[in-house]
């Protein structure tokens, strides 16, 4: 089973090498690694190019934002299963991809899987800020604001081809629309892998506190777009998030 991993980035000189090394350290050999850069100007390109012999596909060109870059990666993905590793993030350990493949093989009927993740501080300490345990899947939880942590979701290529890419009408929360479309609208078969998949640095597009209001507004529009009780779902989604923060 081939796994396509996609990393998109723009001006991530400080973190991109950590993400690339995290992919290269995986103990699973059959990985297609795709890196899409948005024509960075801070030296990111030079770092990526130093790994050119270990990256399957590398493109650097202007884009319309993160989700446009992800869509480019999806169009190039040749793996049976596709997942994302953002340029601020790293895998939890070296066995993540092999565990994902094993889970798909044990559950051949599943369309996608998700796991657990940690949000950590954006410094060398990487202190845990938020512990995101996915929990067993239940379709009814979606109405209560629950969704799997986006970077822990791995989907079969055939399913992506059937239900489509990220909606570029949403600039910050297109991952929410993507997950709602797959889980709520099309009711794909999804499996929970009770394992930490990812460590995410705080400060990315969806975790930047300065963007909190914009995220809230866009989430409302997305839930309404899918004919869900938008106010209730967004409120409960944020409440769930607050409960995940680690007490000091």
C-alpha positions in Angstrom: 0.0 0.0 0.0 1.4 3.3 -1.1 0.8 6.4 1.1 1.0 9.9 -0.3 2.0 12.6 2.2 1.5 16.2 1.3 3.2 19.2 2.9 2.3 22.7 1.9 4.2 25.7 3.0 4.9 29.4 2.6 7.8 31.2 4.4 8.4 28.4 6.9 12.2 28.5 7.1 12.2 27.9 10.9 10.1 24.7 10.8 10.1 23.1 7.3 13.2 21.0 7.9 11.6 19.5 11.1 8.5 18.4 9.0 10.6 16.9 6.2 12.8 15.0 8.6 9.7 13.7 10.4 8.5 12.2 7.1 11.9 10.8 6.3 12.2 9.1 9.7 9.1 7.0 9.2 9.7 3.3 9.3 7.3 2.6 6.5 9.1 2.6 3.1 6.3 3.0 0.5 5.7 6.8 0.8 5.2 9.3 -2.0 6.2 12.6 -0.4 4.8 15.8 -2.1 5.9 19.3 -1.1 4.0 22.3 -2.4 5.6 25.7 -1.7 3.8 29.0 -2.4 7.0 30.7 -3.8 8.5 31.5 -0.4 10.9 34.4 -0.1 12.5 33.7 3.3 14.9 30.8 2.4 12.4 28.0 2.7 12.9 27.0 -0.9 16.6 26.5 -0.3 16.0 24.2 2.6 13.5 22.1 0.7 15.8 21.8 -2.2 18.5 20.4 0.0 16.2 17.4 0.4 15.4 17.1 -3.3 16.7 13.6 -3.7 14.4 12.4 -0.9 11.2 14.3 -2.0 9.0 12.6 -4.7 7.5 15.8 -6.1 8.4 19.4 -5.3 6.6 22.5 -6.7 7.3 26.1 -5.8 4.9 28.6 -7.4 2.4 31.3 -6.3 -1.0 29.9 -5.2 -4.3 31.1 -3.9 -3.6 30.0 -0.3 -3.1 26.9 1.7 -6.1 25.0 0.5 -5.3 25.7 -3.2 -1.8 24.3 -2.5 -3.3 21.2 -0.8 -5.5 20.7 -3.9 -2.4 20.8 -6.1 -0.9 18.1 -3.9 -4.1 16.0 -4.1 -4.0 16.2 -7.9 -0.5 14.8 -7.9 -1.1 12.1 -5.2 -0.5 8.5 -6.5 -0.9 6.7 -3.2 -3.7 4.4 -2.2 -4.1 6.5 0.9 -3.5 10.3 1.3 -2.6 12.4 4.3 -1.3 15.8 5.2 1.7 16.9 7.3 1.6 20.7 7.7 4.9 22.7 7.6 4.6 23.6 11.4 4.0 20.0 12.4 5.8 16.7 13.0 4.7 13.1 13.4 4.4 11.9 16.9 6.8 9.1 16.3 8.5 7.0 13.6 5.7 4.4 13.5 2.8 6.6 12.6 2.5 5.8 8.9 3.1 2.0 9.4 0.3 2.0 12.0 -2.0 3.8 9.6 -1.3 1.3 6.9 -1.9 -1.6 9.3 -5.2 -0.2 10.3 -6.4 0.2 6.7 -5.3 -3.4 6.0 -7.2 -4.7 9.1 -10.3 -2.7 8.1 -10.5 -3.0 4.3 -14.0 -1.6 4.2 -13.0 1.7 5.7 -12.8 4.8 3.6 -10.7 6.9 6.0 -9.2 6.9 9.5 -8.3 9.5 12.2 -6.4 9.5 15.4 -5.2 11.7 18.3 -3.0 14.8 18.2 -1.1 17.2 20.5 -0.9 21.0 20.2 2.5 22.2 21.5 4.1 25.5 22.1 5.9 27.2 19.2 9.4 26.9 20.8 12.1 24.4 21.4 10.4 23.1 24.6 7.3 22.1 22.7 5.2 22.0 25.9 1.9 20.4 25.5 -0.9 23.0 25.4 -3.9 21.0 24.2 -4.5 17.2 24.1 -6.8 16.2 21.3 -8.2 12.7 21.8 -10.3 11.7 18.8 -12.5 9.1 20.5 -14.6 6.5 18.9 -16.6 7.7 15.9 -20.3 8.4 16.2 -22.2 10.1 13.4 -24.5 11.9 15.9 -21.5 13.7 17.4 -21.1 15.8 14.3 -24.3 17.7 15.1 -22.8 18.6 18.5 -19.7 20.2 16.9 -17.4 17.2 16.9 -15.0 16.6 14.0 -11.8 14.6 13.9 -8.5 16.5 14.1 -7.9 17.4 10.4 -4.2 16.5 10.2 -4.8 13.1 11.7 -7.3 12.2 8.9 -6.1 9.8 6.2 -8.4 9.0 3.2 -8.3 6.6 0.4 -7.5 8.2 -3.0 -10.6 6.6 -4.6 -12.8 8.4 -2.0 -11.1 11.8 -2.6 -11.6 11.4 -6.3 -15.3 10.6 -5.7 -16.2 13.4 -3.2 -13.8 16.2 -4.3 -11.1 18.5 -3.1 -11.1 21.5 -0.7 -13.6 24.3 -1.3 -11.6 27.4 -2.1 -14.6 29.6 -1.2 -13.6 29.1 2.5 -10.2 30.7 3.2 -9.6 29.6 6.9 -12.0 26.7 7.6 -12.1 24.7 4.3 -10.9 21.7 6.3 -14.1 21.9 8.3 -16.2 22.0 5.2 -14.1 19.1 3.7 -14.7 16.9 6.8 -18.4 17.8 7.0 -18.9 17.0 3.4 -17.3 13.6 3.7 -18.7 12.6 7.1 -22.0 14.4 7.4 -23.2 14.7 3.8 -21.7 11.5 2.3 -21.4 9.4 5.5 -18.1 7.8 4.5 -17.0 4.8 6.6 -14.3 6.1 9.0 -12.2 4.3 11.6 -10.7 5.6 14.8 -7.0 4.7 15.4 -6.4 5.3 19.1 -2.8 6.5 18.6 -1.1 9.9 18.6 -0.5 10.9 15.0 0.7 14.4 15.1 2.3 17.2 17.1 1.1 20.6 16.0 2.8 23.9 16.8 0.4 26.6 18.0 0.2 29.6 15.7 -0.9 28.0 12.4 -3.7 29.3 10.3 -6.4 27.6 12.4 -4.7 28.0 15.8 -3.6 31.7 15.5 -5.5 33.5 18.2 -5.6 36.7 16.1 -7.7 34.7 13.6 -10.1 33.4 16.2 -13.0 35.7 15.2 -12.6 35.0 11.5 -12.5 31.3 12.2 -15.7 31.6 14.2 -17.5 33.5 11.4 -16.4 31.1 8.7 -17.3 28.0 10.8 -20.8 29.5 11.1 -21.0 29.9 7.4 -19.8 26.3 6.8 -22.2 24.7 9.2 -25.0 26.7 7.7 -23.8 25.7 4.2 -24.4 22.1 5.2 -27.8 22.8 6.7 -26.8 22.2 10.3 -27.8 24.2 13.3 -24.9 26.6 12.8 -25.0 28.6 16.1 -25.4 25.5 18.2 -22.7 23.5 16.3 -20.1 26.3 16.4 -20.7 27.0 20.1 -20.4 23.3 21.0 -17.3 22.9 18.8 -15.6 25.8 20.7 -16.7 24.4 24.0 -15.2 21.0 23.1 -11.9 22.7 22.2 -11.7 24.6 25.5 -12.1 21.3 27.4 -9.0 19.9 25.6 -6.6 22.5 27.0 -4.1 21.1 29.5 -4.4 22.6 32.9 -1.2 24.3 34.2 
